[in-house]
Amino acid sequence: MNQANVKVSFYLKKSEADADGNCPVMAKLNVGKYSEAAFSVKMKVPQSRWTSGRATGKSVAAKEINNRLDEIRAMALNIYTEQSAVRDGVTADEVKGVLLGMASGQETLLGYFKRFISNFEKRVGVNRTIGSLRAYRNAYNHIERFLQVQYKLSDIPFSALDRSFIDKYDLYLRTERNLAPGTIINLTVQLKTIVGEAIADGIITASPFWGYEPVRPKAVQKYLTAEELHRIMTTPLHRQTLYHVRDLFLFSCFTGISYGDMRLLTRDNLCLAEDGTWWIKSARQKTKIEFEIPLLDLPLQILKKYGDTAPGDKLLPVYCNSMLNLYLKEIARICHIDRPRVFHVARHTYATEITLSHGVPLETVSKMLGHSQIETTQIYAKVTDDKIDADTKALNRKISERFSVII
C-alpha cells in the first residue's frame, strides 16, 4: 500500500456541543476500504465556523486549528509509511495508537520500561539484585512479544493502555504462552510496577489495572508442620551428604536466614551479647535491609559442627542452590513429606512454626526476617489452627480470671 490508501478527514461531533455551540473536532482515519478509526483532536470549533472539514475565517484561532489539523494529517501519513515499510497489513487502529502517543508527546510503554530497566541496572548490588533485574527483563520481553502478536506494533503509547489491554495480556499469557497462574501474577505485577512509576511521574493519571483480578493459583502450604519438621530432624539418612544438607536446611528453619544470605555469612556476622546470647547480624543480599537474630541451641550446634569445614572465614560450607534442592527432594521422600521441596520452605517454616506459632509478635518476626514492610512478613507467617486454639485458650483463661457472671 501507498499513502493513497490512507485518508484523514475531520468532522465536528455535534452531539457534544456546549452551551456556546462549540463542538469537539474529531479525526477519522481510513486505511483501504475496511479499516477505520476515529479519535478526538482535543480542540473545539463553533459549528458556524466550520465548513468541509476546516475552520473558516481568517482569525489567528482558525489558522492555528487548521495548521494543527494539517500536522495531524501529515503525522498519520508518515506513521503509515514507516509502519508499511517493515510489514504488511497496517490498520487504522495501529496508526491511531502511534499517532496519539506522538501527538500528546506521551511516553511509550516499552520506551519507558527500557529506561526503568536501565536505572534498575545501576542499583544492582546497592539495593537491588541481579535476579530481580532478570525478572524485569523477562517481563519486558513478554510485553514486547504480546504487542507484536496482538497489535502488530513495536511499541504503544501509555494513552492506549486500558483495562482491555490488561485483560488481553492476561489471556495471551494464559493461552498463547500457556503460563502457570503464579507466573502470570508475577508478570502482571511487574507491569503494574511500571504503570505505578508512570503514574508517579505524571505520565498517566489512572491505572488500567483498576478492577483487574488475576486467576490465583491454588494455595499451597509452604511451611513444614511441627510434626514434619520433627520427622526431618529424627529420620535416619543413608548418606553423609544428606545429613549435611539436612543440617543446612534446619539452620535456616531455626534462624529464618535465606539461602542467598546464609551462603554469605562470615565470622564477622556472629556476635556475642553481654548476656551470653550469640546473635547473627547481617543485611539482606536482596534489599540491603539489616536483620538481627538471636541463635537458638540447634543452629548454634550446627555452627559448631561445621565450623572447621567451612571455607575461609565462612560460617557454613554451602552447596549451590540447585544441588541443595535436589538433595532436599530426596530427604523429603525418605521422610514421607509431600510438600514443596525447595530450600526457601525453611524461611516460611521459621516464620510460621518456630516464631509466630510460639508467641513471637509479627512485628518482631518481620524485624528478624529483614522485611521493610509487615505485609511481606504476612506472606511468610501463617496463623495455624494450633496457634488459634492456643491463643483462644489463653484468652479464655484471662477473661475467666478478670470477669465473672452468674448465669
C-alpha positions as CSV (number, residue, x, y, z in Angstrom):
1,M,0.0,0.0,0.0
2,N,1.0,3.6,-0.5
3,Q,-0.2,6.8,1.1
4,A,-3.1,7.0,-1.4
5,N,-4.7,4.2,0.6
6,V,-4.8,6.4,3.7
7,K,-7.4,9.1,4.2
8,V,-7.6,11.5,7.1
9,S,-10.7,13.6,7.4
10,F,-12.1,15.9,10.2
11,Y,-15.6,16.5,11.4
12,L,-17.5,18.0,14.3
13,K,-19.1,15.9,17.0
14,K,-22.3,18.0,17.1
15,S,-24.0,15.8,19.7
16,E,-21.5,17.1,22.3
17,A,-21.8,20.8,21.5
18,D,-21.5,23.0,24.6
19,A,-23.8,25.9,25.6
20,D,-22.0,28.3,23.2
21,G,-22.3,26.0,20.3
22,N,-18.6,24.8,20.3
23,C,-18.2,21.2,19.1
24,P,-15.3,18.8,19.6
25,V,-13.2,18.3,16.4
26,M,-12.9,14.6,15.5
27,A,-10.4,12.9,13.1
28,K,-11.3,9.8,11.1
29,L,-8.6,7.6,9.7
30,N,-9.3,5.2,6.8
31,V,-6.8,2.6,5.6
32,G,-8.0,0.9,2.5
33,K,-11.8,0.1,2.3
34,Y,-12.4,-1.7,5.5
35,S,-10.1,-0.3,8.3
36,E,-11.3,2.8,10.1
37,A,-10.6,4.6,13.4
38,A,-11.7,7.8,14.9
39,F,-10.4,10.0,17.8
40,S,-10.7,13.5,19.2
41,V,-8.1,16.0,18.3
42,K,-8.6,17.9,21.7
43,M,-10.0,21.1,20.1
44,K,-13.4,22.7,19.8
45,V,-14.8,24.9,17.0
46,P,-18.1,26.8,16.8
47,Q,-20.4,25.0,14.4
48,S,-20.9,28.3,12.5
49,R,-17.1,28.5,11.9
50,W,-16.7,25.0,10.3
51,T,-17.1,24.0,6.6
52,S,-15.9,20.9,4.7
53,G,-13.5,19.7,7.4
54,R,-11.9,23.0,8.1
55,A,-12.2,26.0,10.4
56,T,-13.4,29.0,8.4
57,G,-12.4,32.7,8.7
58,K,-9.0,34.5,8.8
59,S,-8.7,34.7,12.6
60,V,-5.5,33.6,14.3
61,A,-7.5,30.9,16.1
62,A,-8.8,29.5,12.8
63,K,-5.3,29.4,11.3
64,E,-3.9,27.6,14.4
65,I,-6.7,25.0,14.2
66,N,-6.1,24.3,10.5
67,N,-2.4,24.1,11.0
68,R,-2.9,21.6,13.7
69,L,-5.2,19.5,11.5
70,D,-2.6,19.6,8.7
71,E,0.0,18.4,11.2
72,I,-2.1,15.5,12.3
73,R,-2.8,14.5,8.7
74,A,0.9,14.6,7.9
75,M,1.8,12.6,11.0
76,A,-0.8,9.9,10.2
77,L,0.6,9.6,6.6
78,N,4.2,9.4,7.8
79,I,3.4,6.8,10.5
80,Y,1.6,4.7,7.9
81,T,4.5,4.9,5.5
82,E,7.0,4.0,8.2
83,Q,5.0,1.1,9.5
84,S,4.2,-0.2,6.0
85,A,7.9,-0.2,5.1
86,V,8.6,-3.0,7.6
87,R,5.3,-5.1,7.4
88,D,2.1,-5.5,5.6
89,G,-1.5,-5.1,6.9
90,V,-1.1,-1.9,8.9
91,T,-4.5,-1.0,10.3
92,A,-6.1,2.4,11.1
93,D,-6.2,1.5,14.8
94,E,-2.5,0.9,14.8
95,V,-1.8,4.2,13.1
96,K,-4.1,5.9,15.6
97,G,-2.3,4.3,18.6
98,V,1.1,5.6,17.5
99,L,-0.3,8.9,16.4
100,L,-2.0,9.6,19.8
101,G,1.2,8.9,21.6
102,M,3.2,11.2,19.3
103,A,0.5,13.9,19.3
104,S,0.5,14.2,23.0
105,G,4.2,13.8,23.4
106,Q,3.4,11.0,25.7
107,E,5.8,8.2,26.8
108,T,5.5,4.8,25.1
109,L,5.2,1.7,27.3
110,L,8.4,-0.1,26.1
111,G,10.4,3.1,25.8
112,Y,9.6,3.9,29.5
113,F,10.2,0.3,30.5
114,K,13.6,0.3,28.9
115,R,14.7,3.3,30.9
116,F,13.3,1.7,34.1
117,I,15.5,-1.3,33.5
118,S,18.5,0.9,32.7
119,N,18.1,2.7,36.0
120,F,17.5,-0.6,37.8
121,E,20.8,-1.9,36.5
122,K,22.6,0.9,38.2
123,R,21.1,-0.2,41.5
124,V,22.1,-3.8,41.3
125,G,24.5,-4.6,44.1
126,V,23.3,-1.5,46.0
127,N,19.7,-2.2,46.9
128,R,18.6,-4.4,44.0
129,T,19.6,-7.9,43.0
130,I,20.6,-9.4,39.6
131,G,17.7,-11.9,40.0
132,S,15.1,-9.0,40.1
133,L,16.8,-7.4,37.1
134,R,16.4,-10.6,35.1
135,A,12.7,-10.8,36.2
136,Y,12.1,-7.3,34.8
137,R,13.9,-8.1,31.6
138,N,11.8,-11.2,31.2
139,A,8.6,-9.2,31.8
140,Y,9.7,-6.7,29.2
141,N,10.3,-9.5,26.6
142,H,6.8,-10.9,27.3
143,I,5.1,-7.5,26.7
144,E,7.2,-6.9,23.6
145,R,6.1,-10.2,22.1
146,F,2.5,-9.5,23.2
147,L,2.4,-6.2,21.3
148,Q,3.8,-7.8,18.2
149,V,1.3,-10.7,18.3
150,Q,-1.8,-8.8,19.5
151,Y,-1.4,-5.4,17.9
152,K,1.4,-5.9,15.3
153,L,3.2,-2.9,17.0
154,S,6.7,-2.5,18.2
155,D,5.5,-0.2,21.0
156,I,2.4,1.5,22.3
157,P,1.8,4.9,24.0
158,F,0.7,4.9,27.6
159,S,-2.6,6.6,26.5
160,A,-3.6,3.4,24.8
161,L,-3.3,1.3,28.0
162,D,-6.7,0.5,29.4
163,R,-8.4,-2.4,31.2
164,S,-9.0,-4.2,27.8
165,F,-5.2,-4.2,27.2
166,I,-4.6,-5.8,30.6
167,D,-7.3,-8.4,30.1
168,K,-5.9,-9.3,26.7
169,Y,-2.4,-9.5,28.1
170,D,-3.6,-11.9,30.8
171,L,-5.4,-14.0,28.2
172,Y,-2.3,-14.1,26.0
173,L,-0.1,-15.3,28.9
174,R,-2.6,-18.0,29.8
175,T,-3.4,-19.3,26.3
176,E,-0.6,-18.3,23.8
177,R,2.2,-18.7,26.3
178,N,0.5,-21.4,28.4
179,L,2.0,-20.0,31.7
180,A,1.0,-21.0,35.2
181,P,-1.2,-18.7,37.3
182,G,1.6,-17.8,39.6
183,T,3.9,-16.8,36.8
184,I,1.2,-14.7,35.3
185,I,0.7,-12.9,38.6
186,N,4.5,-12.1,38.7
187,L,4.5,-10.8,35.1
188,T,1.4,-8.6,35.7
189,V,2.8,-7.3,39.0
190,Q,5.9,-6.2,37.2
191,L,3.9,-4.4,34.5
192,K,1.8,-2.9,37.4
193,T,5.0,-1.6,38.9
194,I,5.9,0.1,35.6
195,V,2.4,1.6,35.4
196,G,2.8,2.8,39.0
197,E,6.1,4.5,38.2
198,A,4.4,6.2,35.2
199,I,1.6,7.4,37.4
200,A,4.1,8.8,40.0
201,D,5.9,10.6,37.1
202,G,2.6,12.2,36.0
203,I,2.6,10.4,32.6
204,I,-0.8,8.9,33.2
205,T,-3.4,9.7,35.9
206,A,-5.4,6.4,36.2
207,S,-4.3,2.8,36.4
208,P,-5.5,0.5,33.7
209,F,-5.4,-2.3,36.3
210,W,-8.4,-0.9,38.2
211,G,-10.8,-3.9,38.8
212,Y,-8.4,-6.5,37.4
213,E,-8.1,-9.7,39.4
214,P,-5.7,-12.3,38.1
215,V,-6.5,-16.0,38.4
216,R,-4.7,-17.1,41.6
217,P,-3.0,-20.5,41.9
218,K,-4.4,-23.0,44.4
219,A,-2.9,-22.1,47.8
220,V,0.0,-24.4,48.7
221,Q,1.2,-24.6,52.3
222,K,4.8,-23.6,52.1
223,Y,5.9,-24.2,55.7
224,L,6.6,-27.5,57.4
225,T,4.4,-28.5,60.3
226,A,6.0,-29.2,63.7
227,E,5.4,-33.0,63.0
228,E,7.1,-32.8,59.6
229,L,10.0,-30.8,61.0
230,H,10.4,-33.4,63.8
231,R,10.5,-36.1,61.1
232,I,13.3,-34.4,59.2
233,M,15.2,-34.0,62.5
234,T,14.9,-37.6,63.5
235,T,14.7,-39.8,60.4
236,P,17.9,-41.7,59.7
237,L,19.5,-40.8,56.4
238,H,21.8,-43.1,54.5
239,R,24.5,-40.7,53.2
240,Q,26.6,-38.0,54.9
241,T,25.8,-35.6,52.2
242,L,22.1,-35.8,53.0
243,Y,22.9,-35.1,56.7
244,H,24.9,-32.1,55.6
245,V,22.0,-30.7,53.5
246,R,19.5,-31.5,56.3
247,D,21.6,-29.5,58.8
248,L,21.8,-26.5,56.4
249,F,18.1,-26.7,55.9
250,L,17.5,-26.9,59.7
251,F,19.8,-24.0,60.3
252,S,17.5,-21.9,58.0
253,C,14.4,-23.3,59.7
254,F,15.6,-22.1,63.1
255,T,17.0,-18.8,62.0
256,G,14.9,-17.7,59.0
257,I,18.0,-16.9,57.1
258,S,17.5,-17.4,53.3
259,Y,19.9,-19.4,51.2
260,G,21.3,-16.3,49.5
261,D,22.1,-14.7,52.8
262,M,23.3,-17.9,54.5
263,R,26.0,-18.6,52.0
264,L,27.5,-15.1,52.6
265,L,27.6,-15.4,56.4
266,T,31.1,-15.0,57.9
267,R,32.5,-15.0,61.4
268,D,32.1,-11.2,61.4
269,N,28.4,-11.7,61.4
270,L,28.5,-13.7,64.6
271,C,28.2,-11.5,67.8
272,L,28.2,-12.4,71.5
273,A,25.9,-10.2,73.6
274,E,26.6,-9.3,77.3
275,D,24.1,-11.9,78.5
276,G,25.9,-14.7,76.7
277,T,23.5,-15.0,73.7
278,W,25.0,-15.4,70.3
279,W,23.5,-13.3,67.5
280,I,23.8,-13.2,63.8
281,K,23.8,-9.6,62.5
282,S,23.8,-9.0,58.7
283,A,21.9,-7.4,55.9
284,R,19.7,-9.0,53.2
285,Q,21.5,-9.5,50.0
286,K,18.3,-8.8,48.2
287,T,17.4,-5.4,49.8
288,K,20.3,-4.5,52.0
289,I,17.9,-4.2,54.9
290,E,19.7,-5.2,58.2
291,F,18.5,-8.1,60.3
292,E,19.5,-9.4,63.8
293,I,18.7,-12.9,65.0
294,P,19.4,-14.4,68.4
295,L,20.6,-18.0,67.9
296,L,18.7,-20.9,69.4
297,D,20.6,-24.0,70.6
298,L,20.1,-26.0,67.3
299,P,21.6,-23.5,64.9
300,L,24.5,-23.0,67.4
301,Q,25.2,-26.7,67.4
302,I,25.2,-26.8,63.6
303,L,27.7,-23.9,63.5
304,K,30.0,-25.8,65.9
305,K,29.6,-29.0,63.9
306,Y,30.7,-27.4,60.6
307,G,32.9,-24.6,61.8
308,D,36.1,-26.4,60.9
309,T,35.0,-27.4,57.4
310,A,33.7,-24.0,56.2
311,P,36.0,-22.4,53.6
312,G,37.9,-19.2,54.6
313,D,36.0,-17.1,57.2
314,K,32.6,-18.5,56.2
315,L,30.3,-19.8,58.9
316,L,29.0,-22.8,56.9
317,P,30.0,-24.9,54.0
318,V,27.2,-24.5,51.5
319,Y,26.2,-26.3,48.3
320,C,24.8,-24.4,45.3
321,N,21.1,-23.8,45.5
322,S,20.1,-26.3,42.7
323,M,22.1,-29.1,44.4
324,L,20.5,-28.3,47.8
325,N,17.1,-28.5,46.3
326,L,17.9,-31.8,44.6
327,Y,19.1,-33.4,47.8
328,L,16.1,-31.9,49.7
329,K,13.7,-33.7,47.4
330,E,15.5,-37.0,48.3
331,I,15.3,-36.2,52.0
332,A,11.6,-35.4,51.7
333,R,10.9,-38.7,50.0
334,I,12.8,-40.6,52.8
335,C,10.8,-38.7,55.4
336,H,7.5,-39.1,53.6
337,I,6.9,-35.4,53.3
338,D,4.7,-34.2,50.4
339,R,5.4,-30.5,50.4
340,P,7.2,-28.0,48.1
341,R,10.7,-29.3,48.5
342,V,12.9,-26.3,48.0
343,F,15.2,-24.6,50.4
344,H,13.1,-21.5,50.8
345,V,10.5,-23.6,52.6
346,A,12.8,-23.3,55.6
347,R,12.3,-19.5,55.8
348,H,8.5,-20.0,55.8
349,T,8.8,-22.6,58.5
350,Y,10.8,-20.3,60.7
351,A,8.2,-17.5,60.3
352,T,5.2,-19.8,61.0
353,E,6.2,-22.8,63.2
354,I,9.3,-21.5,65.0
355,T,8.3,-17.9,65.8
356,L,4.7,-16.9,65.2
357,S,3.2,-20.2,66.5
358,H,5.2,-19.8,69.7
359,G,4.0,-16.4,70.5
360,V,6.7,-14.2,68.9
361,P,4.9,-11.0,67.7
362,L,4.6,-10.5,64.0
363,E,6.5,-7.2,64.2
364,T,9.4,-9.0,65.8
365,V,9.3,-11.7,63.2
366,S,9.3,-9.0,60.5
367,K,12.4,-7.4,62.0
368,M,14.3,-10.8,62.3
369,L,13.4,-11.7,58.7
370,G,14.7,-8.3,57.4
371,H,11.5,-7.2,55.9
372,S,10.8,-3.5,55.3
373,Q,7.0,-4.0,55.3
374,I,5.0,-6.1,57.6
375,E,2.8,-7.1,54.7
376,T,5.7,-9.1,53.3
377,T,6.0,-10.9,56.6
378,Q,2.3,-11.9,56.5
379,I,3.1,-13.8,53.2
380,Y,5.6,-15.9,55.1
381,A,4.0,-16.2,58.6
382,K,0.7,-18.1,58.6
383,V,-1.5,-18.3,61.6
384,T,-2.1,-22.0,62.2
385,D,-5.1,-23.7,63.7
386,D,-3.0,-24.8,66.7
387,K,-1.9,-21.2,67.2
388,I,-5.6,-20.0,67.1
389,D,-6.5,-22.8,69.6
390,A,-3.7,-21.9,72.0
391,D,-4.4,-18.2,71.8
392,T,-8.1,-18.7,72.3
393,K,-7.5,-20.9,75.4
394,A,-5.1,-18.3,76.8
395,L,-7.7,-15.6,76.2
396,N,-10.4,-17.7,77.9
397,R,-8.2,-18.1,81.0
398,K,-7.5,-14.3,81.2
399,I,-11.2,-13.5,80.7
400,S,-12.2,-16.0,83.4
401,E,-9.8,-14.5,85.8
402,R,-11.0,-11.0,85.2
403,F,-14.7,-11.4,84.6
404,S,-17.3,-13.5,86.4
405,V,-21.0,-13.7,85.9
406,I,-23.8,-15.9,87.3
407,I,-25.9,-17.4,84.6
